[in-house]
Amino acid sequence: MKANQRDFARTADQAVRKARYFFFCGPDEAGVQDAVDLIAGLLPDPGERIDFTGAELKRDPVRLGDEARSVSLFGGPRHIVVRAAGDEVAEAVEILVGGTAPACPVLIAAPGATDKAKAAKLLADRDDGLVVVFWPPDARSVAATVRELADRAGLRLDTALAERIARAANLDTRIAASEVAKLAVYLDASPQSPRTADAAAFEAIGASTAEDGMMAIVNAVLGGEAARLGPELDRLRQIGLNPVAVLLAFERRVAQLAGLSARLGAGGNVRALIEAEKAARRINWKDEGDLKAQLAIWRGRRLERLVAKIAGLHRQLLSHSQDAELLLAQGLAEIARASSSRN
C-alpha cells in the first residue's frame, strides 16, 4: 500500500490494523519521525521496542527477519524501529518479507530515501506493507500542528504566536513540540488548568531559532574543528537552546550527507556534485563550503558509523533527559575528535 502524507494521519488507524511493515521516507525528517511515533502509539499491543540502525542491518541483513520473528525476552509482543539513511536496508527488507512465519510490526524511518528505493518498492504492492513519502511542510501547516499540540497541553495561543513558534522551530514539528512543552511547564498549564501563552512567555523560555547559530556547532563538529566545540557549547547554553533541538540539527545534516554520499558513489567528484546540487537548488549556497569539507571526511563506513552514533545519542538524550546537556557534550566531543583525526 502507498499513502500520501495528507491522508496518512486520517488513515493511520486503519493502516495499523492491516499492515505489519511500514516504510516512511522523504526529505521531511520530522514528518518521518512523527509517522513512526504515531504508528508506534497506535499499535494495539506494542510490547518491547527493538531499535536498529540501517548500518547495522546493512552489515547483517538477516538480523531484521530473525528479530521480527523471534520471541521477546519476556515472552510478550514486540515491535522494531529502524532508523536508516537512504536505501541501506533493502536487502534486510527483502529477507524479512520473504519469510513465512508471522512477524512483529517493523517501522522503518528512512528520510534519505524516496518511494523509488528498492525497500519501498518491495513493500508498496503488499497488503501488509505501507509506504509514505513526507515532503517538508509549509509554515501554515506547522502552525496548525503547533495549535493542536498546544490544545493538548492546555495552552491557549493565537495564530500569530503559533506561526512564530513554527518559524522558530525551522518548520520542524519535533522542535516545535519541545517548545510547546517548555511553554506549558513555564506557565504551569495542563488540560485541567489551561493557560494563555503570549509572545512575552515565549521569549521568557529562551526559545531560539536555527538562525541563532545551531549550524555553527554542527559545522565545527562535523568539519573537524574540535577546538571550537567548547566555546560553541557555552554559547548555546547562554541562549537556552534545547539539547534535543541541537542534536536534531545534526541529524538533518547527517541525513543530508548520507543522501549526497549515495549520489556521489565510490569515486565521485565532491566539488562537481555540490555544484550540481547548488544549480538544482537542492542545497543553499551558504552551505556549499561546509558540505564539501564534510563530505571529504564522512564517507562510506565512516559515515555509517556516524549515523549510528547520532541515532544512539538521540536515544540517550530521550532516555536520560536530566543529563541531556552532559550527554550531548560528551557525544559531540567524540564525533569532533573522530572528525579532526582526518584533518
N, C-alpha and C positions, 0 to 999 in steps of 0.2 A: 504494500500500500504506500501511496505517497499523499502528502497533505501540504497545503501551503501554510505559511505562518499566520495568515489572517484567520484561517479556520481551525488551527491547531488547538488553541485554548478551549474553543467551543466543543471540539470533538474528542478531547483528551480522555474524558470518562469512558467513551465508547471504545477508543483505541486501546486503552489499558486492559479492557476485557478480552479483546481479540488478539492483540499482538504479544509476542514474547521478546522480540528483538527490535530495538529502537536505534536509529542512526540519525543523529542531529548534527547538521553541518552548516556551512556558510560563513560569511565574514563577520556576522554579528555574534561575537563570543559570548556576550552577556545573554543574548536570546537563547543560544545553545545551552548555556548552563541553567538558565531559568527553566527550559524544557525538561532537562534531566531532573531538576528538583521537583517540578510539577508531577512528572510521571512517578518518580520515587514516592512522592507523597500520596499518590492515588492508588498505589499497589494495595490490594486488599489485605495482604499479609506479607509485608516486605521482608521481615526477618533480618538475618545478618547481612550486612553490606560488605562486599568484597571489592577492593579497588585495584585496578591495573593501569599502567601507562601503556601507550601504544608501543613504546620502545621495548618494554618487557615482552609484549606479545609478538613483536616482530622477531625477537631473538628466539622465542619458544611459542610458535603459533598453536601448538596442540594444547597448550595450557588452558586456553579460554574454554574450549569444549569440555575438557576434563573437569574444570571447576564448575561449569554450568550444570553438569550432570552428576556431580558428587554430592554427598550428604554433608550438611553443616556440621561443624564440630560439636554442636549441642543437639544435633538431630532435628532441628527445625528448618523452616524455609530460609531462603537467602535470595539476594539479587546482586548483580555485578554491575559496576560502573567503570567504564573505560574512558580515560582522557587521552585522546590521540592527536597527533599532528599529521595532517594530510591523510594519505591512504595507506598508512603503515600497518593497518590491522586487516587488510584484505585477505591474506592467507588464513589468519585466525578465524575470520568470519566464515570463510569457505568451509573450513573444517567443522566449525560449530554447526552450521546449517546442514551439513552432510551427515550428521549423526542421527540415529533413530530413537534413542531414549529421550524421554521428556527432559527439557532444560529449564532452568530458572530464568527469570527475566534478565536480559542483558541490555544495558543502556550505554550507548557509545556517543561521547561528545567529541566531535571532530571538526572544530572551527576552521582548520586549514584545508578542509576538503569541500567538494561540491557533490551534487547528486549524480555527477558523471563519474565519480570514483567507483572503483571496482566493488568495494564493500557495499556502497549504496545500491548498485545495480543488482547485487546478489540478494538484497532484501526487498527492493521496491516492488517486485512482482509476486511476493509471497503474502498469503493471507495472515501469516503470523509475524510479519515484519512491517515496520513503519519508517519511512524516510521523510524528513522535513528539512528544508533549507531556510536558514534565517538570514535576512538582509538587515543592515543597520537601520534602526528606526529613525523617524524624524522627531523634532522637538515636541510636537503636539502629542504624539502617541506616548512618548516617555513621560510627559507631564500628566497625561491621563493615568498612567501607571502609578505615578507619584501620588495622585489624588486617591487612588484605590488603596495604596499602602498606608497612606495617612488615615483614611477612614478606619481601616482595620486596627490601627494603633491608637485610635481615639484622638486624632489630631484634626482640627478644622483649619484648612488653609485655602486661600483663594487661588484663582488660575494663575495670576502673576507670580506668586511665590512658588507654585508647582513648576512653572516653566523655568524659574530661576534655579530651583534645585536640579531640574533636568539638565540645564546647561552647565551647572557647577559639577555635575557628575559626568560631564562629557558624553551625555546620552547613554551612559552605562547604567542599566537598571540595578545592578548589584551595588554600585557605589551609591546610587540614589536611595536604595533600601537602607543602607548603612546610615546615611544622613537623616532619613526619616526616623530611624530607631534612636539616633542621638538626640534628635529634637524631642521625641516622646519622653525620653529619660530626663532631659533638661527641664521640660515643662511639667513633669510628673503626670503625663497623660496616660489614659487607659480607656478601653471601650466603655468601662463603667463610669469613668470620670473624664469626659472629653475636655480638651483644652484647645484654645485658638492659638495658632502659630502665626507669627508675623516676621517681617524682614529683620527686625532687631533680634529676635530669638535665633534666627538662622545665623546671623553674624556672630552672635554670642557663643555659639558652639564651635566656632573656628572652622566652619565649612570652607573648603578651598577647592579651586578648580585645577584641572590638569595644567592650565597655563601658569599656575603658581609655581611650577617647577618640578613636577614629578619626572619629566623626561630627562632632567639634568642628572638625577641619580641613576636612572636607567642607563643612560649613555655612559656614565662614569664606570658603572659596574661591568656592563657588557663590553665596553670598549677597552677594558684593561687599565683604567686609571684608578688603581686601588687607593692611591694617596688621597683622592677626593672623597672617598666614602665617608670618613668620619665627619668632615665639615658638612656634607650633604645631609647626613642623618640628623645632625644638630639643627640644621636649618628646617628640616621637615618637622621636627618636634616643636620648634618655635611657632610654626604656622598651623600646627594642630592637625596634620594630615593623619588619617586612619591608616595603620599598618596594612590592613587588608586592601585598602584602596591603592596603596603604593605597590603592593605585590600584583594587583590586577593590571597595573600599567606594565609591569614586567611580563605578565602573561600575554598581554596583547602584542608586545614587541617580539617575544619569543615565537608566538604563533605566526607573526609576520615573517620572521626569519626562516621558520620552517617552510612556509609556503614559497618564499623566494628560493630557498635552497633546493626544494623539489624541482622548481622550474629551471634552476641553474644546471643541475646534473653534476656528474663527477668532474668533468673537465671544462665546465663553462667559464665564461669571462664575466667576472663580477661587475666590472665597470660597464660593459655593454648591456648587461641585464638591467642594472639600475637606470641607465639612460633610457632603455626601452620602457621600463615601468613608469618612469617620470613622464615620458612622452605620452603614455597612455593614461596619465593622471591617476595611476593606482597608488602612487606614493607622493608625499608632499616634498617639494624641492628643499624645504628646510631640513628634512631627514636624510637627504642624499649622502652627505659625507659620513654620518654616523652609521648608516646601513652598509655602506661599502666597507667600513672598518670592521663592523661586527660580523659581516658575512665572511670576511677573511679569517676570523678567529673561530667562529662557530659553524662547523660543517660536519657532516657525516655522524660518526659515533659520538663525537664531542657534543654535537647539537642534541642528539638523542639523550645523552646524559643530562644536559641542561634542562630539557623538557621534563625529565623525570624528577630532577632536583626541585624545580619550581612547583611541580604538582605536589611533591611531598611536603614542601614548605607551606603550601596553601593548606593542606590538611592539618599541619601542626598549628598554624595560626587559628584555625577554626576550633580545634580541639582544646587549645590552651590559650584562650583569648586574654587571660590575665597576664600572660608573659609574652604577648604578641610583639611588643617593641624589641625585647631582647632576642626572641627567636628570629625576627626579621633581620636584625643587625648581624647576628651570627651567620645566618644563611647567606646574606648578601656578601659578607666578608669572604666566605668560602668561594662563592662564584667569582668575586673580584680577583682573588688570588689565582684561581684557575685561568681566568682571562688574561691576567698580567703575565703568566708564565709563558704565553705565546708572543708577548710583545718585546 
